[in-house]
Amino acid sequence: MDKRVQYEVSRQFLKRFLFHIVIYVLIVLVVAETGWFYCNSKIWYPEETFYTIIHFIHYNFASVFLFTICFGIIVIACIHFFAIASMLGRITQEIGKLYSGNTKSVNLPAQLKEMENQLNQIMADIIKSRREADEAIQRKNDMIVYMAHDLKTPLTSVIGYITLVKDEDNLPDSIRKKYLGIAMKKAERLEDLINEFFEIARYNFTQMVLEYSTVNLTIMIQQLLYEFKPVFAKKGLEYITDMEEDIVISCDVEKMERVFDNLFRNIVNYSYENTNITVLLKDTGTGSVQFVVENHGKTIPKEKLQCIFEQFFRMDSSRSTEAGGAGLGLAIVKEIVTLHNGTVICESENEKIKFILNIPINCVPVT
């Protein structure tokens, strides 16, 4: 419970307690005043039933009055303490529901309305977190099943072509070379898939630790683009750059390289053949740099735009073995950028896909 809620709850209990005391004191005063006038309006004789009591109260009025007030306040305090204890029990019961899988809203007394709202918000967050965790586990399990299937396909091809080369002694050299080339390509794909399994384990069981140094981001991206030239060329992709020179930032250089590497690999997988890629880099003048990369590809539906940075999400529902990986690339991009206190978003319309990264020049790690 935050201080605002504590203050509000305390104020309500104190207000209720003082209100009851004031009402009680007023009632005692009215009864005392009425009794005083009534007793003084008649003559009392020793033989009357209440003479002794009236006589005692008359001569000890101040003491009796104070005792009555104090006794009443103690009783009222005990009643309120009991009510508070009951509410604490109710709160404990409702908090227990938060972790029992119960989805009904928390219902507390009116005095605890602020706390009720806060607990309901916590419950909503817990339900959302559970749902996201279940979805992530399901995506992971699905991905493992898919990748197991994907592993079997190239492995079968490798075994098949190598068996042909081994068993057919009279194969022409050109055919033998062709079969070995296919087997080699499938073996490389198999290696990529196995590496992705290790990537899953590393992503889930280790925590990223950033090691900061300065780097010329412009040169880093230019170098990565140059290294990707052969990969782009296979799909007839060409890139156009518009980058400010010598933009220097403080970051974990190795992990930031991984961010751009993953983005470029994603572009290769989901770009139309023989299209252009646009790469922009500029200093925003607000203490951060903005990196924008846009490619031509199938428009990503809005509902999938919200999921592409989640673990094990793949836009390729056909699970092609030639494109798409474990669904970790963009999730890793988001984690690294977020750890650098930056942001990354994706926009897609009219068969264009745009990734926009904003990265602080002097990155302060998220704690």
MARBAKE-126772 format. One record per residue (C-alpha): x, y, z negated; residue in three letters; chain. Coordinates in Angstrom, 2 decimals, decimal comma, padded with zeros to 5 digits. Layout:
N
+---------+---------+---------+-----+---+
!       x !       y !       z !   r ! c !
+---------+---------+---------+-----+---+
!       X !       Y !       Z ! ALA ! A !
...
+---------+---------+---------+-----+---+
END
This chain:
367
+---------+---------+---------+-----+---+
!       x !       y !       z !   r ! c !
+---------+---------+---------+-----+---+
!  000,00 !  000,00 !  000,00 ! MET ! A !
!  001,52 !  003,35 !  001,00 ! ASP ! A !
!  001,59 !  006,39 ! -001,27 ! LYS ! A !
! -001,38 !  008,03 !  000,44 ! ARG ! A !
! -003,58 !  005,01 ! -000,23 ! VAL ! A !
! -002,24 !  004,72 ! -003,80 ! GLN ! A !
! -003,07 !  008,37 ! -004,43 ! TYR ! A !
! -006,57 !  008,04 ! -002,97 ! GLU ! A !
! -007,40 !  004,87 ! -004,93 ! VAL ! A !
! -006,01 !  006,37 ! -008,17 ! SER ! A !
! -007,97 !  009,57 ! -007,61 ! ARG ! A !
! -011,22 !  007,68 ! -007,09 ! GLN ! A !
! -010,77 !  005,51 ! -010,19 ! PHE ! A !
! -009,83 !  008,51 ! -012,34 ! LEU ! A !
! -012,74 !  010,54 ! -010,99 ! LYS ! A !
! -015,15 !  007,69 ! -011,71 ! ARG ! A !
! -013,71 !  007,19 ! -015,22 ! PHE ! A !
! -013,93 !  010,90 ! -016,15 ! LEU ! A !
! -017,43 !  011,13 ! -014,68 ! PHE ! A !
! -018,65 !  008,29 ! -016,92 ! HIS ! A !
! -016,97 !  009,86 ! -019,98 ! ILE ! A !
! -018,62 !  013,22 ! -019,31 ! VAL ! A !
! -022,03 !  011,59 ! -018,87 ! ILE ! A !
! -021,54 !  009,60 ! -022,09 ! TYR ! A !
! -020,48 !  012,68 ! -024,08 ! VAL ! A !
! -023,47 !  014,63 ! -022,77 ! LEU ! A !
! -025,81 !  011,80 ! -023,77 ! ILE ! A !
! -024,26 !  011,66 ! -027,27 ! VAL ! A !
! -024,59 !  015,44 ! -027,62 ! LEU ! A !
! -028,24 !  015,37 ! -026,55 ! VAL ! A !
! -029,01 !  012,49 ! -028,93 ! VAL ! A !
! -027,11 !  014,20 ! -031,80 ! ALA ! A !
! -028,83 !  017,54 ! -031,20 ! GLU ! A !
! -032,24 !  015,91 ! -030,94 ! THR ! A !
! -031,60 !  013,84 ! -034,08 ! GLY ! A !
! -030,36 !  016,91 ! -035,98 ! TRP ! A !
! -033,49 !  018,93 ! -035,25 ! PHE ! A !
! -035,74 !  015,96 ! -035,94 ! TYR ! A !
! -034,09 !  015,17 ! -039,26 ! CYS ! A !
! -034,22 !  018,82 ! -040,36 ! ASN ! A !
! -037,88 !  019,13 ! -039,40 ! SER ! A !
! -039,11 !  016,80 ! -042,17 ! LYS ! A !
! -038,48 !  016,07 ! -045,81 ! ILE ! A !
! -036,68 !  012,78 ! -046,53 ! TRP ! A !
! -037,29 !  010,85 ! -049,76 ! TYR ! A !
! -034,86 !  008,34 ! -051,29 ! PRO ! A !
! -037,39 !  005,52 ! -051,06 ! GLU ! A !
! -037,66 !  005,85 ! -047,23 ! GLU ! A !
! -036,00 !  003,10 ! -045,14 ! THR ! A !
! -033,49 !  005,24 ! -043,25 ! PHE ! A !
! -032,78 !  007,70 ! -046,06 ! TYR ! A !
! -029,33 !  006,24 ! -046,87 ! THR ! A !
! -028,23 !  006,23 ! -043,21 ! ILE ! A !
! -029,55 !  009,74 ! -042,54 ! ILE ! A !
! -027,97 !  011,02 ! -045,75 ! HIS ! A !
! -024,58 !  009,49 ! -044,80 ! PHE ! A !
! -024,69 !  010,92 ! -041,26 ! ILE ! A !
! -025,73 !  014,35 ! -042,57 ! HIS ! A !
! -022,74 !  014,65 ! -044,91 ! TYR ! A !
! -020,26 !  013,00 ! -042,46 ! ASN ! A !
! -021,63 !  014,33 ! -039,20 ! PHE ! A !
! -018,25 !  015,41 ! -037,70 ! ALA ! A !
! -016,59 !  012,07 ! -038,50 ! SER ! A !
! -019,54 !  010,04 ! -037,17 ! VAL ! A !
! -019,73 !  012,15 ! -034,02 ! PHE ! A !
! -016,00 !  011,78 ! -033,30 ! LEU ! A !
! -016,12 !  008,03 ! -034,03 ! PHE ! A !
! -019,07 !  007,61 ! -031,65 ! THR ! A !
! -017,26 !  009,56 ! -028,91 ! ILE ! A !
! -014,00 !  007,61 ! -029,33 ! CYS ! A !
! -015,76 !  004,26 ! -029,54 ! PHE ! A !
! -017,74 !  005,02 ! -026,38 ! GLY ! A !
! -014,60 !  006,12 ! -024,51 ! ILE ! A !
! -012,86 !  002,88 ! -025,51 ! ILE ! A !
! -015,84 !  000,84 ! -024,28 ! VAL ! A !
! -015,95 !  002,77 ! -021,01 ! ILE ! A !
! -012,18 !  002,29 ! -020,57 ! ALA ! A !
! -012,53 ! -001,46 ! -021,19 ! CYS ! A !
! -015,31 ! -001,67 ! -018,62 ! ILE ! A !
! -013,18 !  000,19 ! -016,08 ! HIS ! A !
! -010,12 ! -001,96 ! -016,80 ! PHE ! A !
! -012,27 ! -005,04 ! -016,30 ! PHE ! A !
! -013,53 ! -003,58 ! -013,00 ! ALA ! A !
! -009,94 ! -002,86 ! -011,92 ! ILE ! A !
! -008,90 ! -006,41 ! -012,81 ! ALA ! A !
! -011,83 ! -007,77 ! -010,81 ! SER ! A !
! -010,85 ! -005,60 ! -007,83 ! MET ! A !
! -007,25 ! -006,78 ! -008,07 ! LEU ! A !
! -008,54 ! -010,34 ! -007,97 ! GLY ! A !
! -010,68 ! -009,44 ! -004,97 ! ARG ! A !
! -007,68 ! -007,83 ! -003,26 ! ILE ! A !
! -005,54 ! -010,93 ! -003,95 ! THR ! A !
! -008,29 ! -013,12 ! -002,51 ! GLN ! A !
! -008,62 ! -010,98 !  000,62 ! GLU ! A !
! -004,84 ! -010,80 !  001,11 ! ILE ! A !
! -004,75 ! -014,59 !  000,93 ! GLY ! A !
! -007,09 ! -014,65 !  003,90 ! LYS ! A !
! -004,52 ! -012,76 !  005,97 ! LEU ! A !
! -002,23 ! -015,80 !  006,04 ! TYR ! A !
! -004,83 ! -018,57 !  005,97 ! SER ! A !
! -005,82 ! -018,23 !  009,61 ! GLY ! A !
! -009,09 ! -016,51 !  008,68 ! ASN ! A !
! -010,24 ! -014,03 !  011,33 ! THR ! A !
! -013,05 ! -012,34 !  009,37 ! LYS ! A !
! -012,56 ! -008,71 !  008,44 ! SER ! A !
! -011,42 ! -007,84 !  004,93 ! VAL ! A !
! -014,29 ! -006,53 !  002,81 ! ASN ! A !
! -013,42 ! -004,54 ! -000,34 ! LEU ! A !
! -015,48 ! -002,28 ! -002,66 ! PRO ! A !
! -016,18 !  001,26 ! -001,50 ! ALA ! A !
! -013,46 !  002,68 ! -003,78 ! GLN ! A !
! -010,87 !  000,72 ! -001,82 ! LEU ! A !
! -011,99 !  001,77 !  001,65 ! LYS ! A !
! -008,55 !  003,06 !  002,58 ! GLU ! A !
! -006,93 ! -000,19 !  001,48 ! MET ! A !
! -009,60 ! -002,17 !  003,34 ! GLU ! A !
! -008,79 ! -000,32 !  006,55 ! ASN ! A !
! -005,09 ! -000,90 !  006,05 ! GLN ! A !
! -005,54 ! -004,63 !  005,35 ! LEU ! A !
! -007,78 ! -005,00 !  008,40 ! ASN ! A !
! -005,08 ! -003,36 !  010,52 ! GLN ! A !
! -002,51 ! -005,78 !  009,08 ! ILE ! A !
! -004,85 ! -008,68 !  009,85 ! MET ! A !
! -005,27 ! -007,47 !  013,43 ! ALA ! A !
! -001,48 ! -007,23 !  013,80 ! ASP ! A !
! -001,02 ! -010,74 !  012,36 ! ILE ! A !
! -003,64 ! -012,19 !  014,70 ! ILE ! A !
! -001,99 ! -010,44 !  017,65 ! LYS ! A !
!  001,46 ! -011,69 !  016,62 ! SER ! A !
!  000,18 ! -015,24 !  016,23 ! ARG ! A !
! -001,47 ! -015,12 !  019,63 ! ARG ! A !
!  001,67 ! -013,74 !  021,26 ! GLU ! A !
!  003,80 ! -016,39 !  019,50 ! ALA ! A !
!  001,47 ! -019,16 !  020,65 ! ASP ! A !
!  001,51 ! -017,81 !  024,19 ! GLU ! A !
!  005,32 ! -017,58 !  024,13 ! ALA ! A !
!  005,61 ! -021,17 !  022,88 ! ILE ! A !
!  003,18 ! -022,33 !  025,56 ! GLN ! A !
!  005,10 ! -020,47 !  028,26 ! ARG ! A !
!  008,34 ! -021,97 !  026,98 ! LYS ! A !
!  006,89 ! -025,49 !  026,96 ! ASN ! A !
!  005,47 ! -024,99 !  030,44 ! ASP ! A !
!  008,80 ! -023,66 !  031,66 ! MET ! A !
!  010,67 ! -026,67 !  030,27 ! ILE ! A !
!  008,22 ! -028,99 !  032,05 ! VAL ! A !
!  008,56 ! -027,00 !  035,27 ! TYR ! A !
!  012,35 ! -026,93 !  035,06 ! MET ! A !
!  012,48 ! -030,67 !  034,33 ! ALA ! A !
!  010,52 ! -031,15 !  037,54 ! HIS ! A !
!  012,80 ! -028,69 !  039,35 ! ASP ! A !
!  015,89 ! -030,53 !  038,11 ! LEU ! A !
!  014,63 ! -033,80 !  039,51 ! LYS ! A !
!  014,17 ! -032,45 !  043,05 ! THR ! A !
!  017,77 ! -031,32 !  043,78 ! PRO ! A !
!  019,17 ! -034,29 !  041,86 ! LEU ! A !
!  017,19 ! -036,68 !  044,07 ! THR ! A !
!  018,45 ! -034,87 !  047,17 ! SER ! A !
!  022,08 ! -034,99 !  045,98 ! VAL ! A !
!  021,88 ! -038,71 !  045,27 ! ILE ! A !
!  020,13 ! -039,35 !  048,58 ! GLY ! A !
!  022,59 ! -037,51 !  050,83 ! TYR ! A !
!  025,66 ! -038,82 !  049,00 ! ILE ! A !
!  024,27 ! -042,36 !  049,30 ! THR ! A !
!  023,82 ! -041,87 !  053,05 ! LEU ! A !
!  027,40 ! -040,65 !  053,43 ! VAL ! A !
!  028,67 ! -043,51 !  051,27 ! LYS ! A !
!  026,74 ! -046,30 !  052,93 ! ASP ! A !
!  026,88 ! -045,21 !  056,59 ! GLU ! A !
!  030,42 ! -045,84 !  057,75 ! ASP ! A !
!  029,71 ! -044,86 !  061,35 ! ASN ! A !
!  028,23 ! -041,44 !  060,69 ! LEU ! A !
!  029,57 ! -038,76 !  063,05 ! PRO ! A !
!  031,76 ! -036,18 !  061,31 ! ASP ! A !
!  029,32 ! -033,41 !  062,15 ! SER ! A !
!  026,42 ! -035,26 !  060,48 ! ILE ! A !
!  028,59 ! -036,25 !  057,52 ! ARG ! A !
!  029,65 ! -032,62 !  057,08 ! LYS ! A !
!  026,03 ! -031,51 !  057,34 ! LYS ! A !
!  024,86 ! -034,00 !  054,69 ! TYR ! A !
!  027,71 ! -033,05 !  052,36 ! LEU ! A !
!  026,85 ! -029,38 !  052,83 ! GLY ! A !
!  023,22 ! -030,01 !  051,90 ! ILE ! A !
!  024,29 ! -032,11 !  048,90 ! ALA ! A !
!  026,64 ! -029,32 !  047,82 ! MET ! A !
!  023,88 ! -026,72 !  048,07 ! LYS ! A !
!  021,50 ! -028,86 !  046,03 ! LYS ! A !
!  024,25 ! -029,53 !  043,46 ! ALA ! A !
!  024,82 ! -025,77 !  043,10 ! GLU ! A !
!  021,10 ! -025,27 !  042,55 ! ARG ! A !
!  021,20 ! -028,05 !  039,97 ! LEU ! A !
!  024,06 ! -026,26 !  038,21 ! GLU ! A !
!  022,05 ! -023,03 !  038,16 ! ASP ! A !
!  019,10 ! -024,77 !  036,54 ! LEU ! A !
!  021,30 ! -026,40 !  033,91 ! ILE ! A !
!  022,84 ! -023,01 !  033,15 ! ASN ! A !
!  019,32 ! -021,66 !  032,67 ! GLU ! A !
!  018,65 ! -024,33 !  030,06 ! PHE ! A !
!  021,72 ! -023,11 !  028,17 ! PHE ! A !
!  020,44 ! -019,56 !  028,64 ! GLU ! A !
!  017,18 ! -020,51 !  026,94 ! ILE ! A !
!  019,03 ! -021,97 !  023,95 ! ALA ! A !
!  021,38 ! -018,99 !  023,70 ! ARG ! A !
!  018,54 ! -016,48 !  023,98 ! TYR ! A !
!  016,48 ! -018,12 !  021,26 ! ASN ! A !
!  019,08 ! -019,10 !  018,70 ! PHE ! A !
!  021,53 ! -016,21 !  018,68 ! THR ! A !
!  021,12 ! -012,56 !  017,87 ! GLN ! A !
!  022,65 ! -009,96 !  020,11 ! MET ! A !
!  025,35 ! -007,82 !  018,51 ! VAL ! A !
!  026,37 ! -004,68 !  020,38 ! LEU ! A !
!  030,00 ! -003,61 !  020,77 ! GLU ! A !
!  030,14 !  000,01 !  021,86 ! TYR ! A !
!  032,58 !  001,66 !  024,26 ! SER ! A !
!  032,36 !  004,33 !  026,95 ! THR ! A !
!  031,85 !  003,49 !  030,60 ! VAL ! A !
!  031,34 !  005,34 !  033,87 ! ASN ! A !
!  027,85 !  004,10 !  034,65 ! LEU ! A !
!  027,95 !  005,37 !  038,23 ! THR ! A !
!  031,06 !  003,31 !  039,04 ! ILE ! A !
!  029,65 !  000,25 !  037,21 ! MET ! A !
!  026,48 !  000,24 !  039,32 ! ILE ! A !
!  028,39 !  000,89 !  042,55 ! GLN ! A !
!  030,68 ! -002,04 !  041,80 ! GLN ! A !
!  027,76 ! -004,37 !  041,01 ! LEU ! A !
!  025,99 ! -003,36 !  044,21 ! LEU ! A !
!  029,17 ! -004,12 !  046,16 ! TYR ! A !
!  029,40 ! -007,55 !  044,52 ! GLU ! A !
!  025,76 ! -008,24 !  045,45 ! PHE ! A !
!  026,29 ! -007,36 !  049,11 ! LYS ! A !
!  026,66 ! -011,01 !  050,25 ! PRO ! A !
!  023,56 ! -011,99 !  048,25 ! VAL ! A !
!  021,57 ! -009,11 !  049,73 ! PHE ! A !
!  022,80 ! -009,97 !  053,21 ! ALA ! A !
!  021,31 ! -013,48 !  053,05 ! LYS ! A !
!  017,84 ! -011,90 !  052,95 ! LYS ! A !
!  018,70 ! -008,98 !  055,21 ! GLY ! A !
!  018,44 ! -006,52 !  052,34 ! LEU ! A !
!  020,19 ! -003,16 !  052,48 ! GLU ! A !
!  020,49 ! -000,66 !  049,67 ! TYR ! A !
!  020,35 !  003,13 !  049,72 ! ILE ! A !
!  021,86 !  005,00 !  046,77 ! THR ! A !
!  021,35 !  008,47 !  045,36 ! ASP ! A !
!  023,48 !  008,59 !  042,23 ! MET ! A !
!  025,10 !  011,46 !  040,39 ! GLU ! A !
!  028,85 !  011,06 !  040,13 ! GLU ! A !
!  030,75 !  010,24 !  036,94 ! ASP ! A !
!  027,87 !  009,69 !  034,54 ! ILE ! A !
!  029,58 !  008,43 !  031,38 ! VAL ! A !
!  027,63 !  006,79 !  028,55 ! ILE ! A !
!  028,39 !  004,98 !  025,30 ! SER ! A !
!  027,05 !  001,41 !  025,29 ! CYS ! A !
!  027,90 ! -002,27 !  025,12 ! ASP ! A !
!  029,46 ! -002,47 !  028,57 ! VAL ! A !
!  029,19 ! -006,24 !  029,02 ! GLU ! A !
!  025,52 ! -006,35 !  028,05 ! LYS ! A !
!  024,67 ! -003,27 !  030,10 ! MET ! A !
!  026,24 ! -004,98 !  033,13 ! GLU ! A !
!  023,94 ! -007,89 !  032,40 ! ARG ! A !
!  020,94 ! -005,56 !  032,52 ! VAL ! A !
!  021,72 ! -004,41 !  036,07 ! PHE ! A !
!  022,82 ! -007,89 !  037,15 ! ASP ! A !
!  019,46 ! -009,34 !  036,04 ! ASN ! A !
!  017,56 ! -006,53 !  037,76 ! LEU ! A !
!  019,39 ! -007,04 !  041,06 ! PHE ! A !
!  018,87 ! -010,81 !  040,90 ! ARG ! A !
!  015,18 ! -010,24 !  040,29 ! ASN ! A !
!  015,06 ! -007,94 !  043,32 ! ILE ! A !
!  016,69 ! -010,59 !  045,50 ! VAL ! A !
!  014,13 ! -013,19 !  044,40 ! ASN ! A !
!  011,07 ! -011,01 !  044,95 ! TYR ! A !
!  011,95 ! -008,73 !  047,89 ! SER ! A !
!  010,61 ! -009,14 !  051,39 ! TYR ! A !
!  013,30 ! -010,07 !  053,89 ! GLU ! A !
!  014,92 ! -007,34 !  055,99 ! ASN ! A !
!  013,82 ! -004,45 !  053,74 ! THR ! A !
!  015,57 ! -001,62 !  051,91 ! ASN ! A !
!  016,39 ! -001,20 !  048,24 ! ILE ! A !
!  016,56 !  002,31 !  046,78 ! THR ! A !
!  018,84 !  002,96 !  043,81 ! VAL ! A !
!  018,73 !  006,28 !  041,91 ! LEU ! A !
!  020,79 !  007,44 !  038,94 ! LEU ! A !
!  020,66 !  010,87 !  037,33 ! LYS ! A !
!  021,30 !  012,72 !  034,10 ! ASP ! A !
!  017,91 !  013,90 !  032,82 ! THR ! A !
!  019,48 !  016,77 !  030,89 ! GLY ! A !
!  017,76 !  015,58 !  027,70 ! THR ! A !
!  020,54 !  013,39 !  026,36 ! GLY ! A !
!  019,69 !  010,38 !  028,48 ! SER ! A !
!  020,22 !  008,99 !  031,98 ! VAL ! A !
!  017,53 !  007,57 !  034,23 ! GLN ! A !
!  018,10 !  004,61 !  036,50 ! PHE ! A !
!  015,47 !  003,76 !  039,11 ! VAL ! A !
!  015,55 !  000,81 !  041,50 ! VAL ! A !
!  012,77 !  000,23 !  044,03 ! GLU ! A !
!  012,30 ! -002,65 !  046,44 ! ASN ! A !
!  009,66 ! -003,86 !  048,87 ! HIS ! A !
!  007,79 ! -006,94 !  047,73 ! GLY ! A !
!  004,40 ! -008,35 !  046,87 ! LYS ! A !
!  002,49 ! -005,93 !  044,67 ! THR ! A !
!  002,46 ! -007,08 !  041,05 ! ILE ! A !
! -001,09 ! -007,07 !  039,61 ! PRO ! A !
! -001,63 ! -004,73 !  036,68 ! LYS ! A !
! -002,34 ! -007,61 !  034,30 ! GLU ! A !
!  001,02 ! -009,17 !  035,16 ! LYS ! A !
!  002,89 ! -005,86 !  034,82 ! LEU ! A !
!  002,19 ! -006,13 !  031,08 ! GLN ! A !
!  003,77 ! -009,59 !  030,93 ! CYS ! A !
!  006,87 ! -009,48 !  033,14 ! ILE ! A !
!  009,16 ! -008,48 !  030,24 ! PHE ! A !
!  007,96 ! -011,39 !  028,09 ! GLU ! A !
!  010,03 ! -014,53 !  027,57 ! GLN ! A !
!  009,54 ! -017,38 !  030,06 ! PHE ! A !
!  007,17 ! -015,39 !  032,27 ! PHE ! A !
!  007,55 ! -016,11 !  035,99 ! ARG ! A !
!  005,74 ! -014,20 !  038,69 ! MET ! A !
!  006,28 ! -017,12 !  041,07 ! ASP ! A !
!  003,34 ! -019,33 !  040,18 ! SER ! A !
!  004,37 ! -021,87 !  042,80 ! SER ! A !
!  007,55 ! -022,58 !  040,78 ! ARG ! A !
!  009,68 ! -022,65 !  043,88 ! SER ! A !
!  013,03 ! -024,24 !  043,20 ! THR ! A !
!  014,69 ! -021,78 !  045,52 ! GLU ! A !
!  013,59 ! -018,62 !  043,73 ! ALA ! A !
!  012,79 ! -017,67 !  040,18 ! GLY ! A !
!  014,47 ! -018,92 !  037,06 ! GLY ! A !
!  013,56 ! -019,60 !  033,49 ! ALA ! A !
!  011,66 ! -016,34 !  033,12 ! GLY ! A !
!  014,29 ! -014,81 !  030,84 ! LEU ! A !
!  015,95 ! -012,25 !  033,11 ! GLY ! A !
!  013,59 ! -009,32 !  032,55 ! LEU ! A !
!  013,01 ! -010,26 !  028,90 ! ALA ! A !
!  016,76 ! -009,97 !  028,33 ! ILE ! A !
!  016,79 ! -006,64 !  030,20 ! VAL ! A !
!  014,14 ! -005,25 !  027,86 ! LYS ! A !
!  015,86 ! -006,56 !  024,73 ! GLU ! A !
!  019,25 ! -005,10 !  025,64 ! ILE ! A !
!  017,78 ! -001,73 !  026,68 ! VAL ! A !
!  015,67 ! -001,59 !  023,52 ! THR ! A !
!  018,71 ! -002,39 !  021,35 ! LEU ! A !
!  020,38 !  000,61 !  022,99 ! HIS ! A !
!  017,37 !  002,70 !  021,93 ! ASN ! A !
!  016,27 !  003,03 !  025,56 ! GLY ! A !
!  013,12 !  002,18 !  027,50 ! THR ! A !
!  012,30 !  000,16 !  030,61 ! VAL ! A !
!  009,03 !  000,06 !  032,53 ! ILE ! A !
!  007,84 ! -001,45 !  035,80 ! CYS ! A !
!  005,47 !  000,09 !  038,33 ! GLU ! A !
!  004,05 ! -001,62 !  041,40 ! SER ! A !
!  001,73 ! -000,50 !  044,17 ! GLU ! A !
!  001,51 ! -000,57 !  047,96 ! ASN ! A !
!  003,90 ! -003,53 !  048,13 ! GLU ! A !
!  006,61 ! -001,70 !  046,25 ! LYS ! A !
!  008,16 ! -002,62 !  042,91 ! ILE ! A !
!  009,93 !  000,02 !  040,83 ! LYS ! A !
!  011,93 ! -000,43 !  037,63 ! PHE ! A !
!  012,65 !  002,72 !  035,60 ! ILE ! A !
!  015,25 !  002,66 !  032,84 ! LEU ! A !
!  015,95 !  005,54 !  030,46 ! ASN ! A !
!  019,15 !  005,05 !  028,47 ! ILE ! A !
!  020,59 !  007,49 !  025,91 ! PRO ! A !
!  024,04 !  008,85 !  026,86 ! ILE ! A !
!  025,26 !  008,31 !  023,31 ! ASN ! A !
!  023,35 !  005,16 !  022,44 ! CYS ! A !
!  022,37 !  004,75 !  018,82 ! VAL ! A !
!  021,65 !  001,09 !  018,04 ! PRO ! A !
!  018,22 !  000,15 !  016,78 ! VAL ! A !
!  018,39 ! -001,01 !  013,16 ! THR ! A !
+---------+---------+---------+-----+---+
END
